[in-house]
């Protein structure tokens, strides 16, 4: 029922309980109560560790069975990126995941940060780390370090400019993992391609030196063990400066790295599917513990849909990235509501065929303005706590409507 709630457009507890009660009646089973208390108490008993383990296991099994064409030159590619999730404004959520300091008390919402590691070939979520939006231990680097064990020797990690740091590159190199990151802003502005060993136009090898000051998160022993220097490759392509541990230009040409880094955009689309299509952008649980469970159940629902898309891709020799995630979600919801009277031995194949009938367009380099055309309702913003605003309405009445 928790999974059905995450996959439904109406994610209220009442809706999933009503849906279960109706299904029991239509199948000739004894009637059950439509009150949500028992269901909510059952959700609270679910172990968070169990949900996170299921997410990791589904992601691992899906990527382990990925065929060779789903890889980049025979290597598994992992994508990493972070996003934020809004929680209900309750005292418990505010205490565990406080709102940004730029917002006045009573006017903001608790925020938590989620860093996810996904498979480029299958789109599966391999692992995720959840932390506070602000404060020690809530930045993307710290959260990524907590899930680095998900990577295996031979993997290739792609990320944006948040991850192109000296110590992370050293850690990946030590573990036999290559990386392709966008160069971070301060270093990008100082990049001089006349220095180092020239490999081609705006393409060179440079030696990075260990920072003289130890980061706060790092132990002294780990800092002392870190290598004093690290050789990396810098190149400018596609309007960006990339830093990578793939040093040989013959094995990985500049154009190949350009195409590879373009595929990083898939992690943005995957996070959009999780937050917007599945509805994880705004959580509904009132306590931090349940909110974390709600995040994990959405990630599990996402992985299960990716499993269906991978099975459908096998039928047509397509890549899972060529299939529509939203189309798959719509078909699954329609099947759960109308598939009770169909032969279940033949239905899975028919469902997979339907999934393959919609392909996503190949729109590389697409650029759109970050603006909306549809105007929102002309309500003013709430600039004072809701309790005070209610008192003012009782005392002075509602303000005049905006023209």
VENVEN-V954203 format. One record per residue. N is the residue number from 1. RES is the residue in three letters. SS is DSSP state (A for helix, B for strand, O for the rest). PSI is psi in degrees with one decimal (* if undefined). Layout:
BEGIN
<<N;RES;SS;PSI> <N;RES;SS;PSI>>
END
This chain:
BEGIN
<<1;UNK;O;-36.9> <2;UNK;A;-41.3> <3;UNK;A;-43.0> <4;UNK;A;-35.9> <5;UNK;A;-39.7> <6;UNK;A;-30.1> <7;UNK;A;-10.6> <8;UNK;O;150.2> <9;UNK;O;-35.7> <10;UNK;O;102.4> <11;UNK;O;23.9> <12;UNK;O;152.6> <13;UNK;A;-36.7> <14;UNK;A;-38.3> <15;UNK;A;-44.3> <16;UNK;A;-33.0> <17;UNK;A;-42.6> <18;UNK;A;-41.7> <19;UNK;A;-41.6> <20;UNK;A;-40.9> <21;UNK;A;-40.3> <22;UNK;A;-41.2> <23;UNK;A;-37.9> <24;UNK;A;-39.7> <25;UNK;A;-43.5> <26;UNK;A;-23.8> <27;UNK;O;9.6> <28;UNK;O;16.3> <29;UNK;O;161.3> <30;UNK;O;145.6> <31;UNK;O;149.3> <32;UNK;O;165.0> <33;UNK;O;148.6> <34;UNK;O;6.1> <35;UNK;O;145.8> <36;UNK;O;-3.0> <37;UNK;A;-47.4> <38;UNK;A;-39.7> <39;UNK;A;-43.2> <40;UNK;A;-39.0> <41;UNK;A;-35.1> <42;UNK;A;-38.4> <43;UNK;A;-38.4> <44;UNK;A;-27.1> <45;UNK;A;-10.3> <46;UNK;O;127.3> <47;UNK;O;132.0> <48;UNK;A;-38.0> <49;UNK;A;-34.7> <50;UNK;A;-43.1> <51;UNK;A;-44.3> <52;UNK;A;-35.7> <53;UNK;A;-39.9> <54;UNK;A;-38.4> <55;UNK;A;-46.2> <56;UNK;A;-39.9> <57;UNK;A;-43.4> <58;UNK;A;-41.0> <59;UNK;A;-40.7> <60;UNK;A;-43.4> <61;UNK;A;-36.4> <62;UNK;A;-43.7> <63;UNK;A;-29.5> <64;UNK;A;-28.4> <65;UNK;O;7.0> <66;UNK;O;131.5> <67;UNK;O;171.3> <68;UNK;A;-40.8> <69;UNK;A;-17.2> <70;UNK;A;-3.5> <71;UNK;O;167.7> <72;UNK;B;106.8> <73;UNK;O;39.8> <74;UNK;O;0.7> <75;UNK;B;137.8> <76;UNK;O;133.6> <77;UNK;B;131.4> <78;UNK;B;139.2> <79;UNK;B;142.2> <80;UNK;B;140.9> <81;UNK;B;162.1> <82;UNK;B;158.3> <83;UNK;B;173.3> <84;UNK;B;152.9> <85;UNK;B;137.5> <86;UNK;B;134.5> <87;UNK;O;160.3> <88;UNK;O;147.5> <89;UNK;O;82.5> <90;UNK;O;155.0> <91;UNK;A;-38.9> <92;UNK;A;-43.7> <93;UNK;A;-38.7> <94;UNK;A;-35.3> <95;UNK;A;-38.6> <96;UNK;A;-38.1> <97;UNK;O;77.8> <98;UNK;O;156.1> <99;UNK;O;163.9> <100;UNK;O;146.1> <101;UNK;O;-19.1> <102;UNK;O;-13.9> <103;UNK;O;142.6> <104;UNK;O;149.9> <105;UNK;O;134.1> <106;UNK;O;-6.2> <107;UNK;O;-11.4> <108;UNK;O;-177.6> <109;UNK;O;145.9> <110;UNK;O;141.1> <111;UNK;B;140.1> <112;UNK;B;152.2> <113;UNK;B;137.2> <114;UNK;B;123.7> <115;UNK;B;120.5> <116;UNK;B;146.0> <117;UNK;B;119.3> <118;UNK;B;160.1> <119;UNK;B;128.5> <120;UNK;O;-40.7> <121;UNK;O;-49.1> <122;UNK;O;-19.7> <123;UNK;O;5.1> <124;UNK;O;147.5> <125;UNK;B;117.3> <126;UNK;B;-38.0> <127;UNK;B;163.4> <128;UNK;B;151.2> <129;UNK;B;137.6> <130;UNK;B;132.8> <131;UNK;B;-178.5> <132;UNK;B;151.5> <133;UNK;O;-37.5> <134;UNK;O;157.6> <135;UNK;O;171.4> <136;UNK;O;133.5> <137;UNK;O;4.5> <138;UNK;O;0.3> <139;UNK;O;163.9> <140;UNK;A;-33.9> <141;UNK;A;-44.4> <142;UNK;A;-43.8> <143;UNK;A;-37.2> <144;UNK;A;-40.7> <145;UNK;A;-28.2> <146;UNK;O;-15.3> <147;UNK;O;16.8> <148;UNK;A;-24.0> <149;UNK;A;-13.4> <150;UNK;A;-29.7> <151;UNK;O;150.1> <152;UNK;O;157.0> <153;UNK;O;133.8> <154;UNK;O;-12.3> <155;UNK;O;161.5> <156;UNK;B;121.1> <157;UNK;B;132.9> <158;UNK;B;133.3> <159;UNK;B;174.1> <160;UNK;O;-163.7> <161;UNK;A;-10.7> <162;UNK;A;-20.0> <163;UNK;A;-2.5> <164;UNK;O;64.9> <165;UNK;O;158.3> <166;UNK;A;-50.2> <167;UNK;A;-32.8> <168;UNK;A;-42.2> <169;UNK;A;-38.5> <170;UNK;A;-42.9> <171;UNK;A;-43.6> <172;UNK;A;-41.8> <173;UNK;A;-39.5> <174;UNK;A;-35.0> <175;UNK;O;3.4> <176;UNK;O;30.0> <177;UNK;O;130.7> <178;UNK;B;160.3> <179;UNK;B;150.6> <180;UNK;B;110.6> <181;UNK;B;156.3> <182;UNK;B;138.6> <183;UNK;O;138.7> <184;UNK;O;161.7> <185;UNK;A;-48.5> <186;UNK;A;-44.9> <187;UNK;A;-35.0> <188;UNK;A;-37.5> <189;UNK;A;-22.1> <190;UNK;A;2.0> <191;UNK;O;127.5> <192;UNK;O;108.5> <193;UNK;O;-1.6> <194;UNK;O;-12.8> <195;UNK;O;166.5> <196;UNK;O;-165.5> <197;UNK;B;115.0> <198;UNK;B;130.1> <199;UNK;B;-18.0> <200;UNK;B;-174.3> <201;UNK;O;120.9> <202;UNK;O;49.2> <203;UNK;B;116.5> <204;UNK;B;164.7> <205;UNK;B;136.2> <206;UNK;B;161.9> <207;UNK;B;120.8> <208;UNK;B;143.3> <209;UNK;B;145.6> <210;UNK;O;134.8> <211;UNK;O;142.9> <212;UNK;O;-24.9> <213;UNK;O;137.9> <214;UNK;O;131.5> <215;UNK;O;153.4> <216;UNK;O;-32.5> <217;UNK;O;-14.2> <218;UNK;O;139.8> <219;UNK;O;157.2> <220;UNK;A;-36.9> <221;UNK;A;-41.8> <222;UNK;A;-36.8> <223;UNK;A;-40.8> <224;UNK;A;-31.6> <225;UNK;A;-18.2> <226;UNK;O;141.0> <227;UNK;O;149.8> <228;UNK;O;-28.4> <229;UNK;B;161.1> <230;UNK;B;127.8> <231;UNK;B;128.6> <232;UNK;B;169.7> <233;UNK;B;130.9> <234;UNK;B;137.8> <235;UNK;B;151.2> <236;UNK;B;123.1> <237;UNK;B;144.5> <238;UNK;O;27.7> <239;UNK;O;9.5> <240;UNK;B;153.8> <241;UNK;B;121.7> <242;UNK;B;148.8> <243;UNK;B;132.4> <244;UNK;B;157.2> <245;UNK;O;2.6> <246;UNK;O;95.8> <247;UNK;O;-26.8> <248;UNK;O;117.4> <249;UNK;O;-21.0> <250;UNK;O;-39.0> <251;UNK;O;-39.1> <252;UNK;O;96.4> <253;UNK;O;159.9> <254;UNK;A;-40.4> <255;UNK;A;-33.7> <256;UNK;A;-39.6> <257;UNK;A;-33.9> <258;UNK;A;-47.7> <259;UNK;A;-36.9> <260;UNK;A;-44.9> <261;UNK;A;-26.9> <262;UNK;A;-31.4> <263;UNK;O;-11.4> <264;UNK;O;-24.6> <265;UNK;A;-19.7> <266;UNK;A;-30.8> <267;UNK;A;-31.9> <268;UNK;A;-40.8> <269;UNK;A;-37.0> <270;UNK;A;-44.0> <271;UNK;A;-34.7> <272;UNK;A;-38.8> <273;UNK;A;-39.6> <274;UNK;A;-42.6> <275;UNK;A;-45.6> <276;UNK;A;-51.1> <277;UNK;A;-44.7> <278;UNK;O;-15.5> <279;UNK;O;29.0> <280;UNK;O;-2.7> <281;UNK;O;-36.3> <282;UNK;B;110.2> <283;UNK;O;165.7> <284;UNK;O;-13.6> <285;UNK;O;144.3> <286;UNK;O;-9.5> <287;UNK;O;154.1> <288;UNK;A;-39.8> <289;UNK;A;-46.0> <290;UNK;A;-31.8> <291;UNK;A;-39.5> <292;UNK;A;-40.3> <293;UNK;A;-37.3> <294;UNK;A;-37.8> <295;UNK;A;-47.0> <296;UNK;A;-36.0> <297;UNK;A;-31.9> <298;UNK;A;-39.9> <299;UNK;A;-36.5> <300;UNK;A;-42.7> <301;UNK;A;-39.2> <302;UNK;A;-45.4> <303;UNK;A;-38.6> <304;UNK;A;-37.1> <305;UNK;A;-36.7> <306;UNK;A;-33.3> <307;UNK;A;-43.5> <308;UNK;A;-41.0> <309;UNK;A;-36.9> <310;UNK;A;-41.0> <311;UNK;A;-38.7> <312;UNK;A;-36.3> <313;UNK;A;-32.1> <314;UNK;A;-31.2> <315;UNK;A;-31.0> <316;UNK;A;3.3> <317;UNK;O;28.3> <318;UNK;O;170.5> <319;UNK;O;144.7> <320;UNK;A;-29.3> <321;UNK;A;-15.8> <322;UNK;A;-6.0> <323;UNK;B;154.3> <324;UNK;O;125.8> <325;UNK;A;-45.4> <326;UNK;A;-38.0> <327;UNK;A;-41.0> <328;UNK;A;-42.6> <329;UNK;A;-42.2> <330;UNK;A;-41.4> <331;UNK;A;-39.7> <332;UNK;A;-43.8> <333;UNK;A;-38.8> <334;UNK;A;-37.4> <335;UNK;A;-40.8> <336;UNK;A;-26.0> <337;UNK;A;-28.7> <338;UNK;A;0.1> <339;UNK;O;9.5> <340;UNK;O;-25.6> <341;UNK;O;14.2> <342;UNK;O;149.6> <343;UNK;O;113.1> <344;UNK;A;-14.3> <345;UNK;A;-28.6> <346;UNK;A;-17.5> <347;UNK;A;-44.7> <348;UNK;A;-42.0> <349;UNK;A;-43.6> <350;UNK;A;-35.8> <351;UNK;A;-40.0> <352;UNK;A;-36.1> <353;UNK;A;-40.7> <354;UNK;A;-35.4> <355;UNK;A;-35.6> <356;UNK;O;-6.1> <357;UNK;O;-10.6> <358;UNK;O;119.6> <359;UNK;B;147.6> <360;UNK;O;150.7> <361;UNK;O;153.5> <362;UNK;O;97.9> <363;UNK;O;61.9> <364;UNK;O;138.3> <365;UNK;O;9.6> <366;UNK;O;137.7> <367;UNK;O;127.9> <368;UNK;O;149.2> <369;UNK;O;142.5> <370;UNK;O;72.0> <371;UNK;O;155.8> <372;UNK;O;144.0> <373;UNK;O;-39.7> <374;UNK;O;127.4> <375;UNK;O;137.1> <376;UNK;O;170.6> <377;UNK;O;144.2> <378;UNK;O;56.6> <379;UNK;O;138.1> <380;UNK;O;161.4> <381;UNK;O;148.0> <382;UNK;O;112.0> <383;UNK;O;10.7> <384;UNK;O;157.5> <385;UNK;O;146.3> <386;UNK;A;-37.0> <387;UNK;A;-40.5> <388;UNK;A;-38.1> <389;UNK;A;-37.3> <390;UNK;A;-42.4> <391;UNK;A;-39.9> <392;UNK;A;-37.0> <393;UNK;A;-42.0> <394;UNK;A;-33.2> <395;UNK;A;-41.3> <396;UNK;A;-9.1> <397;UNK;O;172.8> <398;UNK;O;145.7> <399;UNK;O;161.5> <400;UNK;O;146.0> <401;UNK;O;144.5> <402;UNK;O;140.8> <403;UNK;O;*>>
END
